[in-house]
Amino acid sequence: MPSCVTAEPTTGIFDVIIVGCGPTGAMLAAELRLHDVRVLVLEKETEPPSAVRIVGLHIRSLELMAMRGLLSRLLDHGRRRPAAGFFAAINKPAPTGLDSTYDYLLGIRQPVIERLLEEHAIALGAQVRRGRAVTGLAQDDDCVTVELSDGQQLRTRYLVGCDGARSAVRKLLGVGFPGEPARNDTLMGEMEVGVPSEEIAAAVATIRETQHRFWVRPVGVGVYSVVVPAAGVSDRAQPPTLEDFRHQLRAVAGTDFGVHSPRWMSRFGDATRLAERYRVGRVLLAGDAAHIHPPIGGQGLNLGVQDAVNLGWKLAAQLRGWAPDTLLDSYHAERHPVAADVLDNTRAQTELLSSEPGARAVRRLFTELMDFDEVNRHLLDKITGVAIRYDIGDGPDPLGRRLRDVQLRHGNLYAQLHRGRGLLLDRTERLSVGGWSDRVDHLADPTADLDVPALLMRPDGHVAWIGDDQQDLDDHLSRWFGRPAD
């Protein structure tokens, strides 16, 4: 059997196989293709998802899409709404002066974003094969062997499981997934109703005074999004029926609102789990394969996409041979704590949705505290990903943080990041990237809207160095981008 290290493209051995073609898997495939990595995406489903639920892209994800030139395409298919009301569905306006050009939520149908990201990956050269379920894997020093349900075996230098909460890759790898099982189930769907909108609005306003896991609200002409607690409704492993919705609506609201003609129906729980490790040898985990949590705050898809952008350039560097020794392991070191923080904030939000008297009292207190702009901003930054700061070392802001899309002499910063390379943004006009020019761009612009003389950005948009000393810069270029080319 040929070695993964020496194999030519004609052998059919891939650099990376990604399992799962949801938003995380498709985004990762595209990120790897920016660096000419040979990528195959395996998806067990034969068709894209049929459920047309609306998901939200938060500020940090919108910034990443802008960095890759994808945002305008997404905006054509989504609806903007204010960046507010996310934390435990407490209705407060967005804080003033958010530090982003993209200071809104983009609501977009999940099949649409999955299709656009898959098309993007394919346009860059990724292969996608549907109807291929992974049933086994084994790895050695050079390769991972992947076995499919039809008995076919594939070889790859690295394997990434982006295959969701019930990840076959994670289970085959034997990685622990500790946390809490679901305690509360909720039904969610889109359907038509048989009563006037005024009657619905009045009923919902009354019920939501005490039951925050409930809504019936319009999402189109004659179509409503329905969310209702699902305690004791049929088998959790089975999809809900329209009669399940009617039963629960009558139990909670005293009426089923005449719901009929469902577009789609599903259920979700509040299970909260985090993989113990994101990497075992040549196999890695991302997205829901690595972490699950209640959907409150709309953070799940965003967390997975951000995993993909953090991992993509690091895995490409490993494959291209210039990665520093610790670079690939920094994926777990950086993203595992971010997921742990998301799990904690969703745990807190879930408690605030309870109808118990103590939880309602705490919710009232939070509602008061969020009138303070600093509190409101802290919670919003946490949910939208703007607050993330990686442990890159001591230094002033924005070291370790993402940088907003600043204005340049010609255009804007994020337009310089479409190729997924590092970037030295240099107001001094006397620094150089030297032997790293094959992986780091240099933009000398004294007009750049910065409070520092120069900074080094990683391909994921996080700041890795601030200063004006060339030797110090070279040290940090080596830390993140390996040895300079000869």
N, C-alpha and C positions, 0 to 999 in steps of 0.2 A: 504494500500500500504506500503511495507517495507521501513524502513528508509535507506537512502544511507549510513549513518554512521555505522549502525550495520549489514548491509546485508552481507551474505556470497556469495562467487563466484557463487554458484548454483542458486541464485535468478535471475541471468541475469542482475544485476545492475553493471555498470562499474565504475571504478574510474574516467576515462577520456574518453569522446567521442571527436574525432577530426573530423571536417567536412572538407573534401578536402584531396585528396591523391596525391597532387603535391609534389615537393621537400620539401617545408616547412612542410606539414602535415606528410609526411613519416619520415622526420628527427626528428620531435618532437615525433612521436610514438616510434622511436628507443631510443631516449634519455630517455623517461619515462620507457621503458621496462628495461633499465639498472638498474633501481631501483625497479623492480618487480611491477610496476603499471599496473593494468588491463586496457588495451587500446583497444578501437574499433575505426576504421577509416571508415567513411562513405564517399563514392564518388558517386556523382550523375551520372557520365558517366559510361556506361556499359563496355567500352573498353578504354585502355590507349590512349593517344593522338596520332593522325596519322601524324601530322606535324612533319617533321624531322629536324627542324631548329637547327642550332648549337648554343649552349650557352657557355659562358665562366665562368670558376671558377677562381676567383681572389685569391691573395695570402692568405688573411685571411681565406677564405673558404677552400683552400687547407690545411692550417694548421689545421683547425677543422677536416677535413677528416682524416688527419694523426693522430690526437689525438684519434680518434675512430677506427683506424686500417682499414680505408676504402680506403685510397689513392691509394694503389697499385692496387686495383681492378678497380678504375676509370682510372688510367693511362693506363691500358690495352685497354681502349676503346676511348681514347682521343688523341689529338695532342697538344704538347707543342708549345708555341710561346713566343717570348720575351714580357716582361711586359712593353710595350711601346705603344704609339700612342692612348691611351684611351681618354685623355681629349680633347673633341670636335674634335676628329679624327685628331689632330695636330701631324704630323709625326716627333716625336723626339725620340731618343734612350732612353733606360732605364737609370736612374741614376746609378752611380757606387756604389758598396758596399751596396746593399739592405739588410736590416736587417732580412733576412729570408732564411732558407734552400730551401724554395719553391718559388723562385723569378721568377716565370713565370706565364703565363696564360695557363690554360688547356681548349682547345676547345673540347666540347663533345656534341653529339647529345642529344637534350632534352629528347626524349623517353628513351634513354639509361640511363641517370642519374636518371630519375624517376623510371625506372624499378629496377635499382641497389639499390636505397634507399628503395623502397618498399620491395624488397626481404630481405634487411637487417633488416627492422622492423619486417617482418613476421618471419624471422629466430630467432629473439629475443622473439617472442611470441605475437606480436600484431595481432589482427584480422582486416581484411579489407573486407568490403562489398561494392560491386559496384552496380550501378543502384539504389542508395538510396538517394533521394533528401529530404532535410530538408525543411519543410513548416511551422513549428511553434515551439516555445519554451516558457517555463515558468520556473521560478526558485523560490525556497523558501529558508529557512535558511540552509537546508541540501542538496538539490538536484536540478538538472536541468532536466526538462521533455522535451524530444525532440519528436516532431511529424513529421513523414515521409509522403511522398506523397501518400503512399498506406494505410494511416490511422494508421499504427503501431506507438506505443509510446514506447520510451526507457527512462530509468532513469540513470542518471550519477551524480557523485559528482561534476565534473567540465566539461565544454564544451569549446572547443577552435575552433574558426572559422579560418580555413586556406583555405577558399573557394574562393579566388581570388577577383578581382577588383569589381565584382558585388555581393559581399558576401551576401548570404541570412542571415547568422548569424548576420552580422553587421546591416542589415536593420531591422531584427526582434528585435534586441536589441535596436534600436532607437539611435544608436551612430552617431553623426554628422560626415560628411566627407567633410569638407570645402577644398577649393582650386580653381583651375582654370580648366574649361572644355577644351577639345581639340580644338586647333586652326588650327593645321596642321595634316593631315593624310599622311601616307606613306604606299606604297605597298611593300611587301617583299615576296619572294618566291624562289624556286629552279626549274630550267627548262633547257632544252637544247636550243642551239642557232643554227642559220643557216648561220653564216658568220665566216670567219677565226678569230682566236684569236688575231692576230696582229691588225686587223681592230678594234676589240672591245677595245683593250688596248689603241690604239691611241685616239679613241673617248672619252673614259672614262677620260684619262689624261686631255684632253681639257675641258671637261664639269666640272670636279671637281675643276677647278680653281675658279669657281664661285658658283657651286651648290654642296654643301657638303652632301646633303641628297640623293646622287645618287651613285650607283656603279653597275657594272656588272663584277663579278670576278669568276674565276673557283673555284669549291669546290670538284671536282672529275672529272673522265674521261668523257669529253663531257657535264658535268653538271655545270651550273653557278648559283651563288647567284645573284639575281636581287633585287635592292632596288631603288625605284623611287618615287618622290613626287606624292601624290594622290589627289590633290585639285580638288573638284568637281566631283569625280568619283563615280557614282551610290550611293546606300544607304549605309551609314556608318554601319548600323546594319547587312548588308548582306555580305557574303564572296565575295571577288573579283573574277572576271573571267579572263581567259587568254586574252580576248579582252580588258579588263581594262588595263592590263599590256602593251599590244601592243599600245593602244591609248596614254598612258602616256609616254612610251618610245619615240614614234614619236614626242610628244609635247616637250619633254626635249632634246632629242638627235638627232631628225631629222630622226631617223630610229628605227625600232623595233627589229633590230638584228636577225630577223627571229626566234624569240622565239617560242618554241613548247614543247609538252610533259612535262607539269609541274609535278614535284614531289609533291609539295604542294604550296599553296598560302594563304597569309593572309594580314591583314592590321593592323597598330597600329597608335595610336594618341599620342599627347603630353599632355594629361590631367595630372594634378598634384594635388593630394589630400592626406590629412593626417587625419586619424581618431582622433577625439578629445580625446578619451580615449581608452586604450588598455585593460581595465578591467572594467566590471560592475558586481560586486558580484562574482558569480561562472562561469561567461562567460568571455572569453578572446579572443583577436584577434591577428593574426600573419600573416606575409607575405603580399601579395597583398590585403588581406582583411583589412589591417591596413594602407597601403600606396601604392600609385601608382605614377608613374613618367615616363617620356620618357625613352626609353631603351638605350639612348646614354651612353657610358661608361660601359655598360653591368653589371649594379649594382643590378638589381631587384632580380634575383634568389639568389644572394649572400646575399642580405639584409634579405630575408626571411629565409634562412638556418641559418643565424646568430641569428635571432629572436628565432628560435627553440632551439638552443643550450643555449641561455641565459635563456629561459623560462623553459626548460625541468627539470633541477635539482631543480629549485625553486618550481615548481608545485609538483614535487615528494616529496620534503621536507615537503610541506604543507600537503600532503596526508599521509606521514609517521609520522607526528606529532612532528617533531623536528624543524620545521621552526621558526625562530624568527618572531616576530609580523609584521615587515615591509618587510620581504624578498620577498613575492609575489608581493607586490606593487612596489618593486624596478625594476621589469620587465618594467613597463611603464616608470618609472623615468629614466632608463638607455637607453632603446631602442627608445623611442619617440624622444629625441633630435638627436639620430643618424639618424633616418629617415628624420627628418627635415633638417639636413645637406645635406643628399643625394638629397632631393628635391631641395634645393637651388643650389647645384652644377650642377644638370641636367638643371635647369632653365638657369643658366649661359651658359652652353654648348649649349643649344638650341639657345640662342641668337647669339652665335658665329658661328652657322651653317647658319644663315640668309644670303641671297644674297644682302641685303640692303647695301648701301655704308658705313653707319656708323658702322654696325656690321662687315663688311669686314675690316674696319680700325682697330677696336678693335682686331679682330682676328690676323691681322698682328702684332700688338703690343704684344699680348700674345705669338705669335710665336717667337718673339725676346726675351721676358722675359724667355721663357722656355729654352733658351740656358744657363741660369744660373742653375747650378746643384741644388741649394737650392729650386728654384721655381719648377723645374721639379719634384723633390723629394716630395715636399709638395703636389702637385696635384696628383701624383701617389699614395702616401700614403693615401690620402683622398679617392680616388676611390677604392682602393684595400682593404680598411678596416684596414690597418695597423696603421692608425693614431688614432683610437678610444681610448679614455681614459675615463673611467667611473669616476664619482665623488665619489670616495671612501674616500677622505680626503687628507690633505696636506702631502706631502712627496716626496722623490726623485723618478725619473724614476727607475724601470718601474711600480711604484705603480699605480693601476688603468688600466694599459695597459696589452696587451697580452705579453707573453714572448716567444722569439724565441725558436726553438727546440735545446736547448743546449746539448752539449756532456757531458755524465756522465762516471763514472768509468766503468760501464758495459752498453753500448748502448747509447740511447738518451732519452731525457726528454719525448717526446710525447708518447713513448711506455708505459710510466707509467700511462697514462691517459685514457686508453682504457675502463676502467670500469665506467667512468663518476663520479669519486669521487674527493674530494679535495685532495691536496697534499702539505705536508710540505717538502720543499727541504732544507736540513740542512747541511751547510758546517761546522758548529761548532761541530757536533756530540754530543751535550749535551742537546738538546731540546727534547720535547716530545709532542705528541698529546693527551696523557692521555685518558680521558673519551670520546673523540671524535673519537677513533680509528675505530668505526663502520661506519664512514662516511668520514674519512680523513686518507689518507695513509701518512707514514713517511719514507722518504728516506734520510738517513745520508750519505753524500758523500763529503768529503773535496776536491775532485778533480773537482767538478762540475764547469763548465765554467761560473761563476757568479762574479759580482763585489760587492756583498753584502754578509753578513755572512749567512743569511737564508731568505727564503721568503715562504709565504703561497699562494698557487694557488687555485682558485675556480675551480669547474668542467668545466667551460667554458674557462679555460686557462688564465683568468685575475688575476693579482697579487693583493691580498687583504691585505697583510702585508709584511713589510720588517723590519728586526732587529735581535736582539740576546738575548732579554730579555724574560724569560718564562712567567712572569705575563702579560706583554704586549701581547704576543702571545695568552695566554688564553683569554684575553679580546676580541681579534679579532676572535678567534675561536667561542666564544659565539655569537659575532655579526653576523657571517655568517653561523654558523652551529648549533646554538641553545644551549640548555643546555647539558652538558655532561651526558653520560649514568651513571646510578648508579653503 
